[in-house]
Amino acid sequence: MAEASQTQTMATSSSGLTFKLHPLVIVNISDHHTRVKSQSQPPPHTCHQQDNSSSSSSSTNTVAANGSNRVFGCVIGVQRGRTVEIFNSFELLYDPVTNSLDRGFLEKKQELYKKVFPNFYVLGWYSTGADAEESDMQIHKALMDINESPVYVLLNPLINHSQKDLPVTIYESEMHVIDGIPQLIFVRSSYTIETVEAERISVDHVAHLKPSDGGSAATQLAAHLTGIHSAIKMLNSRIRVLHHYLNAMQNGEIPVENSLLRQVSSLLRRLPAIESQKFQDDFLMEYNDTLLISYLAMFTDCSSTMNDLVDKINVAYERVSRRGGRTAFI
Amino acid sequence: MDIEQKQEEHINHFVNQASNLDGPSLVTVINDAISHPSLFAFSEILSLPNVTQLQGTEYSRYIDLLQMFAYGTWSEYKSNASNLPPLAPDQALKLKQLTVLTLAETNKVLPYDGLMQELDVLNVRELEDFLINECMYVGIVRGKLDQLRRCFQVQFAAGRDLRPGQLGSMIHTLSNWLSTSDNLLITIQDKIKWADRMSEQDKKHKKEAEEKLEEAKKTLSLKSHTMSRGGLTYEAMRMRRCSPNLVE
């Protein structure tokens, strides 16, 4: 068993299935993990209840090696031919006694999801942790009667700043012969992220809420400007293509195509994009307002610093400070 | 751009019809093309050799009419009405729609008065009905009607056929657009560098201020050592003397 666990996660999948993962699944798993983690550590003012809650939570959750609890759940999606697309996930209760997932609950949930999404099937299960474990194979085998080759999605909740890609791995099970015994082991598979427009907008929104490394105002400004810069650069290259095309048409290298010329002329009529008087007025008003507000903020900041300085000087050079015949120097 | 797709099949249909015909039957095809409610592009038909042949014959009026529909406006038609065949009502409507397109070429904001004059419409209600029903629902223009300021703000207008000389001006506009966006890119890059430079300077300034603070703390702790050996130092005596002034 020891050597099997070492070789368990080193092989790569050869089944030829392409996996597509939606961000919703990743967010769901991380949300589940965060919720369980924060619920098992209540805030300090209820610390006298903490012993009760921590003891009850530890009996229902497995504690991984690093001390945080593992969470489990099921992933659902669609399998079309060789492409497996994982759309959604839901949580499952894990029973540490029998080392298996709650079957009745899974089936009930599956029925409910079937009503809303008739196309989705149970594709596999997920868990959190740093690496796939021995006990996971049992759960994997238990799910094999619903789906003959389930997938195992593993999320590593430890934040690793040096790691550039997502801490999510997808494992499949394959029958390999090890030491003459055919065994089912986990093999890694590669996956791609696939987003629906709604998912893209929400992930974008969350990503912009807070800069990734808590940078200062300058880095936020630089990031914003870089975004605009790349957008304009793309526009620039497209206009250049059009320009080149029209030039070629004028020189006669390409036969004149009227419908395209009409479209280009209608495009050019949209320029200048914003030039009316009303826009100028609104723009200047907003610009002035922003400048005023930052000026006001600066003033407030300065006056509060000044106040602090005055207080400090007052404390430092008080008239009444004859204790021991020595003035306080600072 | 979808107006172009809608027109494509009609254009192909008419081109096919016209390329096989001649003379009076060609005139009927031209008339059909002009009255067709969704067809706004005529340069393909104009470029057919059969059609250009009509130029010298007695049907040259129809060529002029076709050219009027391709490039001209309603007021041009009125000033030339004697030379051109009379228009059926739907053809007149078509010409008015094309006039709106031409007007939208030069200005983005079209005042109601100008529009009423160009289109021979007497009141605002009729003008707005025309704009809404005949232009926006058909899809050749998109924009906002501003009744308070009595103007029509055009956001999108379908393209008309290009006169031969217009290609040059379009290329000129495109190259202007290109140079503006290049300048803008350079400006943005400068701004990014400026922001980075400012933040660097700010950090340096903070570090220097903190170093000065540390130094001051160290020298003062040394001084407090020397002070504790007894008696006031010279600075302490001076402080005592000038502190009443400060506290004031």
Chai-1 contact restraints between the chains, C-beta under 6 A:
chainA,res_idxA,chainB,res_idxB,connection_type,confidence,min_distance_angstrom,max_distance_angstrom,comment,restraint_id
A,S216,B,S199,contact,1.0,0.0,6.0,A-B,restraint_1
A,A218,B,A195,contact,1.0,0.0,6.0,A-B,restraint_2
A,A218,B,S199,contact,1.0,0.0,6.0,A-B,restraint_3
A,L221,B,A195,contact,1.0,0.0,6.0,A-B,restraint_4
A,A222,B,I192,contact,1.0,0.0,6.0,A-B,restraint_5
A,A222,B,A195,contact,1.0,0.0,6.0,A-B,restraint_6
A,L225,B,I188,contact,1.0,0.0,6.0,A-B,restraint_7
A,L225,B,K191,contact,1.0,0.0,6.0,A-B,restraint_8
A,L225,B,I192,contact,1.0,0.0,6.0,A-B,restraint_9
A,H229,B,I188,contact,1.0,0.0,6.0,A-B,restraint_10
A,I232,B,S181,contact,1.0,0.0,6.0,A-B,restraint_11
A,I232,B,L184,contact,1.0,0.0,6.0,A-B,restraint_12
A,I232,B,L185,contact,1.0,0.0,6.0,A-B,restraint_13
A,N236,B,S181,contact,1.0,0.0,6.0,A-B,restraint_14
A,I239,B,W177,contact,1.0,0.0,6.0,A-B,restraint_15
A,I239,B,L178,contact,1.0,0.0,6.0,A-B,restraint_16
A,H243,B,L174,contact,1.0,0.0,6.0,A-B,restraint_17
A,L246,B,I171,contact,1.0,0.0,6.0,A-B,restraint_18
A,Q250,B,L167,contact,1.0,0.0,6.0,A-B,restraint_19
A,N258,B,S43,contact,1.0,0.0,6.0,A-B,restraint_20
A,N258,B,E44,contact,1.0,0.0,6.0,A-B,restraint_21
A,S259,B,E4,contact,1.0,0.0,6.0,A-B,restraint_22
A,L261,B,L162,contact,1.0,0.0,6.0,A-B,restraint_23
A,R262,B,G159,contact,1.0,0.0,6.0,A-B,restraint_24
A,Q263,B,M1,contact,1.0,0.0,6.0,A-B,restraint_25
A,Q263,B,E4,contact,1.0,0.0,6.0,A-B,restraint_26
A,Q263,B,G159,contact,1.0,0.0,6.0,A-B,restraint_27
A,S265,B,G159,contact,1.0,0.0,6.0,A-B,restraint_28
A,S266,B,A157,contact,1.0,0.0,6.0,A-B,restraint_29
A,S266,B,A158,contact,1.0,0.0,6.0,A-B,restraint_30
A,S266,B,G159,contact,1.0,0.0,6.0,A-B,restraint_31
A,L268,B,M170,contact,1.0,0.0,6.0,A-B,restraint_32
A,L268,B,T173,contact,1.0,0.0,6.0,A-B,restraint_33
A,R269,B,E105,contact,1.0,0.0,6.0,A-B,restraint_34
A,R269,B,A157,contact,1.0,0.0,6.0,A-B,restraint_35
A,Y317,B,S243,contact,1.0,0.0,6.0,A-B,restraint_36
A,Y317,B,L246,contact,1.0,0.0,6.0,A-B,restraint_37
A,Y317,B,V247,contact,1.0,0.0,6.0,A-B,restraint_38
A,R319,B,V247,contact,1.0,0.0,6.0,A-B,restraint_39
A,T327,B,M239,contact,1.0,0.0,6.0,A-B,restraint_40
A,T327,B,R240,contact,1.0,0.0,6.0,A-B,restraint_41
A,I330,B,L220,contact,1.0,0.0,6.0,A-B,restraint_42
